[in-house]
Amino acid sequence: MIKIPLVISSLMVLGALNGYGQNRAPLRATFLNQLRNDDAGGSVSVDRFDLRFGAPLIRSEDVLLALGMRYSFDQYHFQDTSADWGDIRNSDLGLAWRWKLNDRWLWGNYGSLGLGVEEGADISGGIKFHHISILEYRWNDRLTIGPGLGISDKIDQGVSVFPIIAFQWQMNDDLLLGSGPSDVSAAGANVYLEYLPQSLGERWIFTTGFAYSGNSFKLAGDAGDPTSSAEERLASVYAAVSYKWESGAKVSLIGGYHLLQSFEIFDESGDLLSKEILEDAPYVGLSVGMEF
């Protein structure tokens, strides 16, 4: 089953490719606490922990090959909702490859294979993969932009195909507008504005942005019943203040608001069993990272 999502396709941007495909080895741990939303029809609070590591395997003037690993642990606390799972674990192993075709064109690919399961679920049912391919054009020293294609395998729902627009625009010496991953955003499609004031010695970084993400995972189910799967979707507006040391260490304080948060449950055939959309909710967090 192949689906073409139209509503958010224009916002889908380069994801983990830039996060892992770089010349240095980043290590980052992030904790986010989503506060309970105020909804008489049901509510949820979520504690999210995310650990990421990337390492270049081959790097030259024209070619970069990098390995990426990610582990996340999400703890849900539902009240009066049809969604009622507990601890969700995700782990991914990814490979990023970037090839400089000439002085103007860059071709990048990123693929990952991973697991998304509730504690106690059948691991074999929680396998999923993602692939992104994008062709970027360097207009000048300040602007790079390009189209691409993403393929995502959602558990029990089949394959989704979506277009991508990736860009990075250095507006001036202090301001950067870009797409793709950020140390302070949720996973998924992301557009951000970064302010790095030269007057502060390039130590302080101020970031604001918009992100959209979806995560599917296998549920444990009841004994004797067919196991089902679920997907959480949410949009986020966020802001962060970061400080980076010469050693490469970086710490960020994060605050934001989750919008349009929905929880869907599917049977093994991919048929929708239930869907719940909860009220918007604020979140706060801390990210600590290091580049070697």
Secondary structure, DSSP 8 states (H G I E B T S, - for coil): -EE---SSGGG----HHHHHSSSS-EEEEEEEEE-----TT-EEEEEEEEEEEEEEEEE-SSEEEEEEEEEEEEEEEEES-S----EEEEEEEEEEEEEE-SSSEEEEEEEEEEEEEETTS-GGGGEEEEEEEEEEEE-SSSEEEEEEEEEEEETTTEEEEEEEEEEEEE-SSSEEEEES--TTS-SSEEEEEEE--GGGTT-EEEEEEEEEEEEEEE----TTS---EEEEEEEEEEEEEEEE-TTS-EEEEEEEEEEEEEEEEE-TTS-EEEEEE---EEEEEEEEEEE-
